[in-house]
């Protein structure tokens, strides 16, 4: 059993007994995929909606348009099957709610991009805790598939 920290722009895959944790999820979106039969799960802490250039090659977890497919591929290498995968997502906050210009709402753009990628791959979303204006901390237990999200000033999940 390992507790694995997933940093911003990271992508991590684990197996039975592993717990994936990420913190400081503001406008970023955390994508968690789970195959309960293979007991394989993964988490990507996506920073931006769209990759531009070669940076996506070195940091596939950074961009929504690349991270979902990269996470599926990494999980399949560990024995997961896409048709059994389910998704949970969290984040996408508007960290500057006083700014109402939609183009600056990075969180909403990230959420939209993640939903689009999951839909394109026919992966159902079973849990979404998105939007708002508070940061989140996310804990994903791969064995149970359980996701805990702490928002704002809530006591961190341990």
C-alpha positions in Angstrom: 0.0 0.0 0.0 1.4 3.3 -1.1 0.3 6.9 -0.7 1.3 8.6 -3.9 1.3 12.4 -4.3 0.2 13.7 -7.6 1.6 17.2 -8.3 0.2 19.8 -10.7 0.7 18.6 -14.3 1.5 15.1 -13.1 -0.2 11.8 -14.2 0.1 8.8 -11.8 -1.3 5.3 -12.2 -1.5 2.8 -9.3 -3.0 -0.5 -8.2 -4.8 -2.2 -5.4 -3.9 -0.6 -2.1 -2.6 2.6 -3.5 -4.0 6.0 -2.5 -3.5 8.9 -4.8 -3.6 12.4 -3.3 -3.4 15.9 -4.8 -3.7 19.3 -3.2 -4.2 22.9 -4.2 -6.7 22.2 -6.9 -8.0 25.6 -7.9 -8.8 26.2 -11.6 -7.0 22.9 -12.4 -9.1 19.8 -12.9 -8.2 16.4 -11.4 -9.2 13.4 -13.5 -9.5 10.0 -11.8 -10.1 6.9 -13.9 -10.9 3.6 -12.3 -11.2 0.0 -13.5 -12.6 -1.9 -10.5 -12.1 -5.3 -12.0 -8.4 -4.8 -12.7 -8.0 -2.8 -9.5 -6.2 -0.1 -11.5 -6.7 3.6 -11.1 -5.0 6.8 -12.2 -5.1 10.5 -11.6 -4.0 13.5 -13.7 -3.8 17.0 -12.3 -4.6 19.0 -15.4 -3.5 22.7 -15.5 -4.8 23.9 -18.8 -7.4 22.9 -21.4 -5.4 22.8 -24.5 -1.8 21.9 -25.5 0.1 24.1 -27.9 3.3 22.8 -29.2 5.7 20.1 -27.9 5.3 20.6 -24.2 2.4 18.0 -24.2 5.0 15.3 -25.1 7.1 15.9 -21.9 4.1 16.6 -19.6 1.0 14.8 -20.8 -0.8 15.4 -17.5 -0.7 19.1 -17.9 -3.3 19.5 -20.7 -6.8 18.2 -20.7 -6.7 17.4 -24.5 -3.8 15.1 -23.9 -4.1 13.9 -20.3 -7.2 11.8 -20.6 -5.8 9.7 -23.5 -2.4 9.4 -21.8 -4.1 8.3 -18.5 -6.2 5.6 -20.4 -3.0 4.4 -22.2 -1.0 4.1 -18.9 -3.8 2.3 -17.2 -4.2 -0.2 -20.1 -0.5 -1.0 -19.8 -1.3 -2.0 -16.2 -4.2 -4.3 -17.3 -7.2 -2.0 -17.2 -9.7 -2.0 -20.1 -11.3 1.2 -21.3 -14.8 -0.2 -21.6 -14.7 -0.9 -17.8 -13.3 2.5 -16.8 -15.3 5.2 -15.0 -14.3 8.7 -14.3 -14.5 11.1 -11.4 -13.5 14.7 -11.7 -12.9 17.6 -9.3 -11.7 21.2 -9.5 -12.3 23.8 -12.1 -12.9 26.6 -9.7 -13.0 30.2 -10.7 -10.3 31.5 -8.4 -11.0 35.1 -9.4 -14.9 35.4 -9.2 -14.8 39.2 -9.3 -13.6 38.9 -12.9 -16.7 38.0 -15.0 -15.1 37.9 -18.4 -15.7 34.3 -19.5 -12.4 34.0 -21.4 -10.5 34.3 -18.1 -12.5 31.5 -16.4 -9.7 28.9 -16.8 -11.5 26.5 -14.5 -14.7 26.4 -16.6 -12.6 25.9 -19.8 -10.7 23.0 -18.1 -13.9 21.3 -17.0 -15.4 21.6 -20.5 -12.3 20.2 -22.1 -12.2 17.2 -19.7 -15.8 16.4 -20.2 -15.3 16.5 -24.0 -12.3 14.2 -23.9 -14.1 11.7 -21.6 -17.2 11.8 -23.9 -15.1 11.2 -27.0 -13.6 8.0 -25.3 -17.1 6.9 -24.0 -15.9 6.9 -20.4 -18.8 7.7 -18.1 -18.4 10.3 -15.4 -19.7 8.9 -12.1 -18.8 11.8 -9.9 -18.1 15.5 -10.6 -17.3 18.1 -7.9 -16.5 21.1 -10.1 -16.9 24.9 -10.2 -17.3 27.2 -7.3 -14.5 29.5 -6.1 -12.7 27.5 -3.5 -9.6 25.2 -3.8 -9.8 21.5 -3.3 -7.8 18.6 -1.9 -8.6 15.2 -3.5 -7.9 11.7 -2.2 -8.6 8.6 -4.4 -8.5 5.1 -2.9 -7.9 2.7 -5.8 -9.0 -0.4 -4.0 -12.5 0.9 -3.2 -12.7 3.5 -6.0 -13.7 6.0 -3.3 -13.0 9.7 -3.9 -12.9 12.2 -1.1 -12.9 15.9 -1.9 -12.3 18.6 0.7 -13.2 22.1 -0.4 -11.9 25.5 0.8 -11.0 25.7 4.5 -12.2 22.2 5.2 -10.0 19.9 7.3 -7.8 17.9 4.9 -8.8 14.3 4.3 -6.1 12.0 5.7 
